[in-house]
Amino acid sequence: MRAAGVNEPAVRAFVRHHEALVSGATGLVREADVEPASPQVLLDDLPDDPDAGRAALDATAVAVLNGGLGTSMGLSVPKSLLPVHDGLTFLDVTVRQVLALREVTGARLPLLLLDSFATRDATLARLAAYPGLAVDGLPLDVLQSREPKLRADDLSPVDHPADPRLEWCPPGHGDLYPTLAASGVLDALLEQGYRQLFVSNVDNLGAVPDARLAAWFAADGAGYAAEVCPRTEMDRKGGHLVRRRADGRLLLRDTAQTAEEELVHFTDGDRHPWAHTNNLWLDLVRLRELLERHGGSLPLPLIRNPKTVDPTDPTSTPVVQVESAMGGAVELFDDAVAVGVGRDRFVPVKGTDELLLLRSDAYAVGPGTGYRLVAQADPLPVVTLDRRHYRFVHDLDARFPAGAPSLREAAGLEVEGDWTFGADVVVRGRVRLADEGGARRVPDGTVLEGSSAEGAP
């Protein structure tokens, strides 16, 4: 890792996790050891003080996780460069949201992307279209580190001569913390008067810095706050906060930290009704103190992620990827707070189901909304597409050549089988297209209504 130029705090973080693996650590969070966690603060209860909000935003920096290629959706380019609405990419919308907030509030709001080796060049090329984005003295991005994949049988670094690049993997977005420290960006932010950091995922376009939240966080004195929102059926496998019975501290629990036999509890939305959005607020002074105390990297919980060395070849060597989540830092702050927010602040796109919904008229995004997502339906419809035919983006694009159907009047769209949609299709109510055994087509201008619909060959 040192020979590859990985920074020393990241090396120490990897060594810590490797030693834990060798000693038999699994990283699992047992249901018997935790209890459900509810938010202590609700966004709707916070006062709206425009002056306090502007002042707090001016002391806020924005960090966006941008290290993924979206391989689960068949992409080989940065996921942030995927068109999501009216030709705008995730990255375009994120940048325009920040620029619009700057114009409205007068806040500096520097934007910092956490890039990977796989996303950096293409991302910076796209950002060239926004010459006014950079804030003096601060970079537009920092480069996350990398670490070796480990053989599953003996936990030694894997060899893969066919493509040595596949011997490496990103360490998870918990790498944000040592990267901020090692790059000097954390010190630079503090020197320029920034006191808090808002962090989110690039594929969550609901994660816009909020003036009320910024003002509350600045005044509250907490070192860490995590936004949580009401959980839906689409969040069953997503992470959530729990409270450790032994000491009452908040913990983040993800699927990879849950034993298979306990997934029934993990996915129980009645028992754990709040989803973790990965929208975080951090006090930069407290963060630097914590990093200094731990030698430049935080002792985040281990996430053991079993894979194959070539993710496209299930017969390739089994490996373990050692990861950490930035949200795992919640347990390191004794005053960490969970803040309840609305679903409008959590619009993740993890698959083509959510992508189709975001591309449709169920959302409005543009200059008139400050590039914030504004839902045009309440509740939003649930889209379920047959993974055999719509799993990858290129499959989706091929079957919706004229774009997404109108979904603003829909309650749900379930597509089974191989259906191609024509132009100007409208979905009303709850619609199910059944698998008719071959490729079928929804003709131009069709209005789909009711529990099922028929199409043309």
Sequence and secondary structure as in RCSB ss.txt:
>XXXX:A:sequence
MRAAGVNEPAVRAFVRHHEALVSGATGLVREADVEPASPQVLLDDLPDDPDAGRAALDATAVAVLNGGLGTSMGL
SVPKSLLPVHDGLTFLDVTVRQVLALREVTGARLPLLLLDSFATRDATLARLAAYPGLAVDGLPLDVLQSREPKL
RADDLSPVDHPADPRLEWCPPGHGDLYPTLAASGVLDALLEQGYRQLFVSNVDNLGAVPDARLAAWFAADGAGYA
AEVCPRTEMDRKGGHLVRRRADGRLLLRDTAQTAEEELVHFTDGDRHPWAHTNNLWLDLVRLRELLERHGGSLPL
PLIRNPKTVDPTDPTSTPVVQVESAMGGAVELFDDAVAVGVGRDRFVPVKGTDELLLLRSDAYAVGPGTGYRLVA
QADPLPVVTLDRRHYRFVHDLDARFPAGAPSLREAAGLEVEGDWTFGADVVVRGRVRLADEGGARRVPDGTVLEG
SSAEGAP
>XXXX:A:secstr
 TTTT  HHHHHHHHHHHHHHHTT      GGGEEE   SEEGGGS   HHHHHHHHHTEEEEEEE    GGGT 
SS GGGSEEETTEEHHHHHHHHHHHHHHHH     EEEEE TTTHHHHHHHHTT TT   TT  SEEE   EE E
ETTT  B   TT GGGGEE   GGGHHHHHHHHTHHHHHHHTT  EEEEEETTBTT    HHHHHHHHHH  SEE
EEEEE  GGGTTS EEEEETTT  EEEE GGGS GGGHHHHT TTTS EEEEEEEEEEHHHHHHHHHHTTTS   
  EEEEEESSTT TTS EEEEEE  GGGGGGG TT EEEE  GGG  B  SHHHHHHHHSTTEE SGGGTT  EE
SSSS  EEEE HHHHSSHHHHHHH TT   EEEEEEEEEE S EEE TT EEEEEEEE   SS EEE TT EEES
S    B 
